[in-house]
Amino acid sequence: MNRRTVAALALFVAVPAAGTVAVLAAWGHGWASAEAGGHRRGAGPAAAPPETYRLLVAVTAVLLTAHALGALARRVGQPTVVGQMAAGILLGPSALGALVPEAQHWLLPPSATVPVEAMAQLGVVFFAFRIGYELTPTQLIQHGTASLVLGCAGVFTPLLAGVGLALALPSGYRPNGVGSGPFAVFVGVAFCVTAFPVLAGILRENGMLSSGLGSLAMATAGVADVLAWSLLACGVAVAQGGTPLGALRTAALTALLATVMLTVGRTVLRRLWERRTAGSVMLVHVPLLCSAALTDAIGVHAVFGGFLAGLAMPRLPRIEEIAERTDTMASWLLLPMFFASVGLRTGIGLIGGTADWLLCGLFVALAVAAKLAGTTLPARLLGVQPRSAARLGVMMSCRGLTELVVLDTGLQLGLIPPRLFAMLVVMTLATTMLTAPLLNRKGGVPPDGQAGGPLSGPVDYEALASGAPPRGSASSDSIRSRAKTRLSSWNE
């Protein structure tokens, strides 16, 4: 060490340090009173506030439980979401709270539930954004009118079943102050939901995602998701509007916002992205959060704003990369908070008596049967073979996380009471668990590339029936060939 270094250390380190000690020794007379006032003695950093400490414990417990049970679910052939749903219920009053209430209160005290709930709602908004972003126009139209017909039938048939069941329920299952109309519409929407991301994961794990039938299932689920979210927005608008005029105002504002975002908003975002060289993450997250805030202010719920932002976002490689990173963060950190939040509100003990459990069984049976009938029968009319049509119906019965988001929205808005919420959560868990075993039971899947893959462009079924070539095509033989190839890809 040379002289210059020694001089610098002495003048600018040792002298200031010694001066600090001398000043504190001469004028710092508050040490004893500070300790007497209750501050922690001894060296080291000050203790974190109790609320922060408890929140960190709660988040750690939720993450460990959710990811551990998610991994266990995958090992037994179930989607990860099944284990995470079970983790939320396990940490709530139905399991841990009933067996060891002191431990449950210590892990998730009231001081931690508010920030956990905030993280949960943020995770739901990001989740809805991802659903909307994955629903590309090409994916929705690549099977022509088939996916449109199957998607609509797979929504409106269960919707009718759910509405009919809701109207037949005793008045004790409907919240006070909620009309039978909004209540029935919400239960109907809960019956017609298909979990698009969970279905994609199941198909990927079974090697079906790139097959013809898997592609048709994803297109059908995409159409069904758009319809279900739109119906949910309408139902919430009616319920939150209070009066017919208020409901009309909420619906009109929502429609206006959706129109602006999907037209002007998409164009503006694309131009901004073309000129942008930095700050790319901001151009995804700021529109997303603003859209969620606007829909929540309108009265439709923030989750619909996240879905709209995903639909409006341009499909560009840079945005896809940011969406992937956002989804990873949401899936790892925020969505487990949502499962815990739902679990804290799910009181299985509220399902009391044989009648309630029989009604739970009826919910499960009707939910599966309505989806099977609403998808399998139209698929048979379109020429899909019985086995493939039945498998398609099973795929559409998967509800998963999307259903929990819908149910949680209804509970927060007071559209369903806690007891019915718990029963519908049981229905969601059961139908999601049934999807993979029922799908595997239908038989194996040929390797990708056999029996053809999805084709672009719609099949002209009317031209096929009449024998005449459609407009813009060379001959009816080419149409028949395309239709035959497409049907063979569905009938794997």
C-alpha positions in Angstrom: 0.0 0.0 0.0 1.6 3.3 -1.1 1.6 6.6 0.7 -1.1 8.2 -1.3 -3.5 5.3 -0.4 -2.6 5.6 3.3 -3.2 9.3 3.2 -6.5 9.0 1.5 -7.7 6.4 4.1 -6.5 8.5 7.0 -8.0 11.8 5.8 -11.3 10.6 4.3 -12.1 7.4 6.2 -10.4 7.3 9.6 -10.9 11.0 10.5 -14.6 11.2 9.5 -15.3 7.9 11.4 -13.5 9.2 14.5 -15.3 12.5 14.3 -18.7 10.7 14.1 -17.9 8.6 17.2 -16.8 11.8 19.1 -19.9 13.7 18.2 -22.2 10.8 19.2 -20.3 10.4 22.5 -20.6 14.1 23.3 -24.2 14.8 22.3 -25.9 11.4 21.9 -27.6 11.1 25.3 -30.8 9.3 24.0 -29.5 5.7 24.1 -30.9 4.6 27.4 -34.3 6.2 26.8 -34.5 4.6 23.4 -33.9 1.2 24.8 -36.3 1.8 27.6 -38.9 2.8 25.1 -38.9 -0.7 23.8 -36.4 -0.8 21.0 -34.4 -4.0 20.5 -31.1 -4.2 22.3 -28.0 -5.6 20.7 -26.3 -5.2 17.4 -27.8 -5.8 14.0 -30.6 -4.3 12.0 -33.9 -3.2 13.5 -36.7 -5.7 13.5 -39.1 -5.5 10.6 -42.6 -4.3 11.5 -44.9 -7.2 12.5 -47.2 -6.8 9.5 -44.3 -7.2 7.0 -42.9 -10.2 8.9 -46.3 -11.9 8.9 -46.9 -11.1 5.2 -43.6 -12.7 4.3 -44.4 -15.8 6.3 -47.9 -16.0 4.6 -46.5 -15.6 1.1 -43.8 -18.2 1.8 -46.3 -20.7 3.1 -48.6 -20.2 0.2 -45.9 -20.5 -2.4 -44.4 -23.7 -0.9 -47.8 -25.4 -0.5 -49.1 -24.4 -3.9 -46.0 -25.4 -5.9 -45.5 -28.6 -3.9 -49.1 -29.8 -4.4 -48.9 -28.6 -8.1 -45.9 -30.8 -8.6 -47.6 -33.7 -6.9 -50.7 -33.3 -9.1 -48.5 -33.5 -12.2 -46.9 -36.7 -10.9 -50.3 -38.4 -10.7 -51.4 -37.3 -14.1 -53.4 -34.2 -13.2 -52.9 -30.6 -14.3 -50.8 -28.4 -12.0 -53.8 -26.2 -11.4 -55.6 -29.1 -9.6 -52.9 -29.3 -7.0 -52.8 -25.5 -6.6 -56.6 -25.4 -6.2 -56.3 -28.0 -3.5 -53.5 -26.1 -1.8 -55.8 -23.0 -1.5 -58.5 -25.1 0.1 -56.0 -26.8 2.3 -54.7 -23.5 3.7 -58.2 -22.2 4.2 -60.9 -22.7 6.9 -62.1 -25.9 5.3 -58.9 -27.9 6.2 -56.2 -26.3 8.2 -58.6 -23.8 9.8 -60.9 -26.7 10.9 -58.1 -29.0 12.2 -55.6 -26.5 13.7 -57.2 -23.0 13.7 -54.3 -21.5 15.6 -51.8 -22.5 13.0 -54.1 -21.3 10.2 -54.5 -17.9 11.9 -50.8 -17.7 12.5 -49.9 -18.5 8.8 -52.6 -16.3 7.3 -53.5 -13.6 9.9 -56.0 -10.8 9.0 -53.1 -8.4 8.6 -51.7 -10.5 5.7 -55.0 -11.2 3.9 -55.4 -7.7 2.5 -52.0 -7.6 0.6 -52.4 -11.3 -0.4 -55.8 -10.4 -1.9 -54.3 -7.4 -3.7 -51.6 -9.7 -5.2 -54.3 -12.2 -6.1 -56.3 -9.7 -8.0 -53.3 -8.4 -9.9 -52.5 -12.0 -10.8 -56.0 -12.5 -12.1 -55.7 -9.4 -14.3 -52.4 -10.7 -15.8 -54.0 -14.2 -16.2 -56.9 -12.7 -18.1 -54.5 -10.7 -20.3 -52.7 -13.9 -21.2 -55.9 -15.5 -22.2 -56.9 -12.6 -24.5 -53.4 -12.4 -26.0 -53.4 -16.1 -26.9 -56.7 -15.9 -28.7 -55.3 -14.9 -32.1 -57.7 -14.3 -35.0 -55.9 -17.0 -37.1 -56.4 -19.6 -34.4 -60.2 -18.8 -34.1 -60.8 -19.0 -37.9 -58.4 -21.7 -39.0 -61.2 -24.3 -38.9 -63.8 -22.1 -40.5 -67.3 -22.2 -39.3 -66.7 -25.5 -37.4 -65.0 -23.8 -34.5 -67.6 -21.0 -34.4 -70.5 -23.5 -34.4 -68.9 -25.7 -31.8 -67.8 -22.8 -29.6 -71.3 -21.2 -29.6 -73.0 -24.6 -29.0 -70.6 -25.4 -26.2 -71.5 -22.1 -24.5 -75.3 -21.7 -25.0 -76.2 -25.3 -24.2 -74.5 -25.2 -20.7 -75.8 -21.7 -20.3 -79.3 -22.9 -20.7 -78.7 -25.8 -18.3 -77.2 -23.4 -15.7 -79.9 -20.8 -16.0 -82.6 -23.5 -15.6 -80.9 -25.0 -12.6 -80.4 -21.6 -11.0 -84.1 -20.7 -11.4 -85.1 -24.1 -9.9 -82.9 -23.7 -6.8 -84.6 -22.8 -3.5 -84.4 -19.1 -2.5 -81.9 -19.9 0.2 -79.2 -20.4 -2.4 -79.6 -16.9 -3.8 -78.2 -13.8 -2.0 -80.6 -11.3 -0.5 -81.1 -8.3 -2.7 -80.1 -10.0 -5.9 -82.7 -10.5 -8.6 -83.4 -14.0 -10.0 -82.3 -12.8 -13.5 -78.7 -11.7 -12.7 -78.3 -14.7 -10.4 -79.4 -17.1 -13.1 -77.3 -15.5 -15.8 -74.2 -15.8 -13.5 -74.8 -19.4 -12.7 -75.3 -20.1 -16.4 -72.0 -18.4 -17.2 -70.3 -20.5 -14.5 -71.5 -23.6 -16.3 -70.4 -22.6 -19.8 -66.7 -21.7 -19.0 -63.8 -23.6 -20.5 -60.3 -23.1 -19.1 -58.3 -22.3 -22.2 -54.8 -22.3 -20.6 -55.5 -25.4 -18.6 -56.8 -27.2 -21.7 -53.7 -26.2 -23.6 -51.5 -27.7 -20.9 -53.5 -31.0 -20.9 -53.3 -31.3 -24.6 -49.6 -30.5 -24.6 -48.9 -33.2 -22.0 -50.9 -35.7 -24.0 -49.2 -34.9 -27.3 -52.4 -33.5 -28.8 -51.7 -29.8 -29.0 -50.5 -29.8 -32.7 -52.9 -32.6 -33.8 -56.0 -31.8 -35.9 -58.4 -32.6 -33.0 -56.3 -30.7 -30.5 -56.2 -27.7 -32.9 -60.0 -27.8 -33.3 -60.4 -28.0 -29.5 -58.2 -24.9 -28.9 -60.1 -22.9 -31.6 -63.4 -24.0 -30.1 -62.3 -23.2 -26.6 -61.1 -19.8 -27.9 -64.5 -18.9 -29.3 -66.2 -20.2 -26.1 -63.9 -18.1 -23.9 -64.7 -14.9 -25.9 -68.5 -15.6 -25.6 -68.2 -16.5 -21.9 -66.3 -13.4 -20.9 -68.7 -11.3 -22.9 -71.7 -12.9 -21.1 -70.0 -12.4 -17.8 -69.5 -8.7 -18.6 -73.2 -8.4 -19.5 -74.4 -10.2 -16.4 -72.2 -8.0 -14.1 -73.4 -4.9 -15.9 -77.0 -5.9 -15.3 -76.3 -6.7 -11.6 -74.2 -3.6 -10.9 -76.4 -1.2 -12.8 -79.2 -1.5 -10.3 -81.8 -0.1 -12.6 -82.4 -0.9 -16.3 -81.0 2.5 -17.2 -78.0 1.9 -15.1 -77.4 -1.6 -16.6 -77.8 -0.1 -20.1 -75.2 2.6 -19.2 -72.7 0.1 -17.9 -73.2 -2.2 -20.9 -72.9 0.8 -23.4 -69.7 2.0 -21.7 -68.2 -1.5 -21.8 -69.1 -1.9 -25.4 -67.6 1.5 -26.3 -64.4 0.7 -24.4 -64.0 -2.7 -26.1 -64.7 -1.1 -29.6 -62.1 1.7 -29.0 -59.5 -0.7 -27.7 -59.9 -3.3 -30.5 -59.7 -0.7 -33.2 -58.1 2.6 -32.4 -56.2 1.2 -29.4 -54.6 -1.6 -31.4 -53.6 0.7 -34.2 -52.0 3.2 -31.8 -50.2 0.5 -29.9 -48.8 -1.0 -33.1 -47.4 2.4 -34.2 -45.9 3.0 -30.8 -44.2 -0.4 -31.0 -42.9 0.3 -34.5 -41.1 3.4 -33.2 -40.1 2.2 -29.8 -36.5 1.3 -29.0 -36.7 1.2 -25.2 -39.2 0.9 -22.5 -41.0 -2.0 -24.1 -42.4 -3.5 -20.9 -44.1 -0.2 -20.2 -46.0 -0.4 -23.5 -47.5 -3.7 -22.4 -48.2 -3.2 -18.7 -49.4 0.4 -18.7 -52.2 -0.3 -21.3 -53.1 -3.5 -19.4 -53.4 -1.9 -16.0 -55.3 1.2 -17.4 -57.7 -1.1 -19.2 -58.3 -3.1 -16.0 -58.8 0.1 -14.0 -61.3 1.5 -16.5 -63.5 -1.6 -16.6 -63.4 -1.8 -12.8 -64.5 1.9 -12.7 -67.3 1.2 -15.1 -68.5 -1.5 -12.9 -67.7 -4.6 -14.9 -64.6 -5.9 -12.9 -60.9 -5.4 -13.6 -60.5 -9.0 -15.0 -62.5 -8.1 -18.1 -60.2 -5.2 -18.7 -57.2 -7.5 -18.6 -58.9 -9.8 -21.1 -59.6 -6.8 -23.4 -56.0 -5.6 -23.2 -54.8 -9.0 -24.3 -57.2 -9.0 -27.3 -56.1 -5.5 -28.3 -52.3 -6.0 -28.0 -50.5 -6.4 -31.3 -49.1 -9.8 -32.1 -45.3 -9.1 -32.3 -42.3 -11.1 -31.3 -41.2 -8.6 -28.7 -44.6 -8.5 -27.1 -44.7 -12.3 -27.0 -41.5 -12.3 -25.1 -42.7 -9.8 -22.6 -46.0 -11.7 -22.3 -44.1 -14.9 -21.6 -42.0 -13.2 -18.8 -45.1 -11.6 -17.3 -47.0 -15.0 -17.4 -44.0 -16.7 -15.7 -44.0 -14.1 -12.9 -47.8 -14.3 -12.5 -47.9 -18.1 -12.5 -45.1 -18.4 -10.0 -45.9 -15.6 -7.6 -49.3 -14.0 -8.0 -51.6 -16.8 -9.0 -50.8 -19.0 -5.9 -52.0 -15.9 -3.9 -55.2 -16.1 -5.8 -55.7 -19.8 -5.0 -55.0 -19.0 -1.3 -57.5 -16.1 -1.5 -60.2 -18.4 -3.0 -59.3 -21.0 -0.4 -59.8 -18.6 2.5 -63.3 -17.8 1.1 -64.2 -21.4 0.5 -66.0 -22.9 3.5 -66.6 -26.5 2.7 -68.3 -26.7 6.1 -71.0 -24.5 4.7 -72.1 -27.4 2.6 -74.2 -29.0 5.3 -76.4 -32.0 5.1 -77.1 -34.7 2.5 -79.2 -32.3 0.3 -76.3 -29.9 -0.3 -73.9 -32.7 -1.2 -76.4 -34.3 -3.6 -76.8 -30.9 -5.1 -73.0 -30.7 -5.5 -73.2 -34.1 -7.4 -76.0 -32.7 -9.6 -73.8 -29.6 -10.4 -70.9 -31.9 -11.5 -73.1 -34.2 -13.5 -75.0 -31.4 -15.2 -71.9 -29.4 -15.9 -70.2 -32.3 -17.6 -73.4 -33.5 -19.4 -74.2 -30.1 -20.8 -70.7 -29.6 -22.1 -70.7 -33.1 -23.7 -74.1 -32.6 -25.3 -73.3 -29.0 -26.4 -70.1 -30.1 -28.1 -70.4 -33.8 -29.0 -73.7 -33.6 -30.8 -72.9 -30.6 -33.0 -69.5 -32.2 -33.8 -71.3 -35.3 -35.0 -73.4 -33.2 -37.3 -70.3 -31.7 -38.8 -69.0 -35.1 -39.6 -66.7 -35.8 -36.7 -66.5 -39.5 -35.7 -68.2 -40.6 -32.4 -64.9 -41.2 -30.5 -63.3 -37.9 -31.6 -66.6 -36.0 -30.9 -66.8 -37.4 -27.4 -63.1 -36.5 -26.7 -63.8 -33.0 -27.9 -66.7 -32.8 -25.5 -64.5 -34.0 -22.6 -61.9 -31.3 -23.5 -64.5 -28.6 -23.4 -65.5 -29.8 -19.9 -62.2 -28.6 -18.4 -62.9 -25.5 -16.2 -59.9 -25.0 -14.0 -58.5 -21.6 -13.1 -60.8 -19.6 -15.4 -63.9 -21.0 -13.6 -62.4 -19.9 -10.2 -61.8 -16.4 -11.6 -65.5 -16.2 -12.6 -66.7 -17.6 -9.3 -64.5 -15.3 -7.3 -65.9 -12.3 -9.3 -69.4 -13.4 -8.5 -68.7 -13.7 -4.8 -67.0 -10.4 -4.6 -69.9 -8.7 -6.4 -72.5 -10.4 -4.2 -74.1 -12.4 -7.0 -73.7 -15.7 -5.2 -73.6 -16.5 -1.5 -70.7 -18.2 0.3 -72.4 -21.6 0.5 -73.2 -21.7 -3.3 -69.6 -20.5 -3.9 -68.2 -23.4 -2.0 -70.4 -25.9 -3.9 -69.4 -24.4 -7.3 -65.7 -24.6 -6.2 -66.2 -28.3 -5.5 -67.8 -28.6 -9.0 -64.8 -26.8 -10.6 -62.3 -29.0 -8.9 -64.2 -32.2 -9.8 -64.7 -31.4 -13.5 -61.1 -30.3 -13.9 -59.9 -33.5 -12.3 -62.1 -35.6 -14.5 -60.8 -34.1 -17.8 -57.4 -35.9 -18.0 -58.6 -39.4 -17.0 -61.6 -39.2 -19.3 -59.5 -38.0 -22.2 -56.9 -40.7 -21.7 -59.6 -43.3 -21.4 -60.7 -42.5 -25.0 -57.6 -44.0 -26.4 -54.2 -43.1 -27.5 -53.2 -40.4 -29.9 -51.3 -41.1 -33.1 -48.0 -39.2 -33.6 -48.2 -35.7 -34.8 -48.4 -35.6 -38.6 -50.4 -38.7 -39.0 -54.0 -38.3 -40.2 -53.2 -34.7 -41.3 -53.1 -31.4 -39.4 -55.2 -28.3 -39.3 -55.8 -26.5 -42.6 -56.1 -22.8 -43.1 -59.3 -21.4 -44.6 -62.9 -22.4 -44.1 -64.6 -25.4 -45.6 -67.6 -24.6 -47.7 -70.1 -27.1 -46.4 -72.9 -25.8 -48.6 -70.8 -26.2 -51.7 -70.0 -29.7 -50.6 -73.7 -30.5 -50.3 -74.6 -29.1 -53.7 -71.6 -30.4 -55.5 -70.7 -26.9 -56.9 -67.4 -25.3 -56.3 -67.4 -22.3 -54.0 -66.4 -18.8 -55.2 -62.7 -18.4 -55.9 -61.9 -22.1 -56.0 -60.9 -24.3 -58.9 -63.3 -27.3 -58.5 -65.5 -29.2 -56.2 -62.9 -32.0 -56.1 -60.5 -29.7 -54.3 -63.1 -28.7 -51.8 -64.0 -32.3 -51.2 -60.3 -33.1 -50.8 -59.8 -30.4 -48.2 -62.9 -31.3 -46.3 -61.9 -35.0 -46.3 -58.4 -34.1 -45.0 -59.8 -31.8 -42.3 -62.3 -34.4 -41.1 -59.6 -37.1 -41.0 -57.4 -34.8 -38.9 -60.3 -34.3 -36.5 -61.1 -38.1 -36.4 -57.6 -39.2 -35.2 
